[in-house]
């Protein structure tokens, strides 16, 4: 058996353990899907104990096939919240980024001077996604749980506790809470005051290179890991996706469309937007990841294909429909789709936003609606890209990852809408690879991240069609105008 590093990626839709060799080449992986519970409208939760069991199982399977890893490194989705007691037992389920129960609190804070101060200091837009309003919601609506809480953690911090017995969080996950000052590298007192907590109620922030060398005996038994295998804390999946895709130079942006969507750039300092449309997360010293995430990624495409075609959106099943939509010109002959079925984060940060088909006429067929959905998801992310170009740097090229890269048609559409060269890569596991690169650097196997630049050769390169790009410029302007005109109406609509 060859030496390998194990990258553990805890996502919203699945938990994955991925093996990479010393050169960062993919070997194999194990995956278990995650189940989301929605006990009330707007509530999105997962069972933290089930997630920990899934983590143990995927590690056990990978170790059984590959032997002991050199190290285990962690990647995790952001913005989750779990209240735990002094024994580390959950008092709540894991409340996900997509949970909107605290939208009213977030909206009130966002429109205040205190909210603006919190954004400037933490780099996290004030929104129901983040733990800050979630904790405030528990304080107001679940006071008994709030009083019993020993620590407010996310799923990654909870996992670290279950693995090691310590309450720790990395800088990037902390940056995504709305409670952390990335410049001072400490919890931000005004945000804590709003939530009604002290720093002791939160995990200790540590570098993503921090190494845990002792795992609990029961975890070693469950996973098959031997004593002494180092556990590198790692970072958030968004930040690590940039690193794992090799986007470490100025002007390189990573476009991700999985369940959700995002576009991000790496910079040496935070870049704040006066309109508070983008985030700034501290990854490591002098390394920030700036961008915006959308609630409405491929999950919207999945909704569309089920409702309109009664199909799962697999490439094979959708092939005949893809052939039809190729006959529809760019811009869907004036049919425009605003994909806000799940509210929205970037760039509008409006949990009340809703989906719209605009410009429907009798000439529009199912294929037009199909194409408009794909276009709408990308047009929204392109608006975020424009903010990045205004505040960080011009985008020179886009590195694409996520499930959408399996559809060349959709990737070419991204090149046309952004007007940029788009490259795709063989690996779909860039967050896990990013975590492994953190482990390699932390343990001295590499001096810097040039390894990823050397090995990340693009699988395909897509160049923009200038005619389509001009059409999409007009669509993009109309997209933003429609949203602005209807923004007030969303808040008055019962959902």
Secondary structure, DSSP 8 states (H G I E B T S, - for coil): ----EEEEEE-SSEEEEEEE-TTS-EEEEEEEE---B-SSTT--EE-HHHHHHHHHHHHHHHHHHH---SEEEEEE-SS-BEEE-TTS-BSS-EE-TT--TTHHHHHHHHTSHHHHHHHHHH----STTSHHHHHHHHHHH-HHHHHH-SEEE-HHHHHHHHHHS--EEEHHHHHTTT-EETTTTEE-HHHHHHHT--GGGB-EEE-TT-EE----HHHHHHH---TT-EEEEEEEHHHHHHHHTT--STTEEEEEESSSEEEEEEESS----TT--SEEEEEETTEEEEEEEES-SHHHHHHHHHHHHSS---TTTTHHHHHHHTTS-TTGGG-EEE--TT-B-TTT-BTT---EEES--TT--HHHHHHHHHHHHHHHHHHHHHHHHHHT----EEEEESGGGG-HHHHHHHHHHHTS-EEE-S-S-HHHHHHHHHHHHHTTS-SSTHHHHHH---SEEE---HHHHHHHHHHHHHHHHHHHHHHHHHHTS--
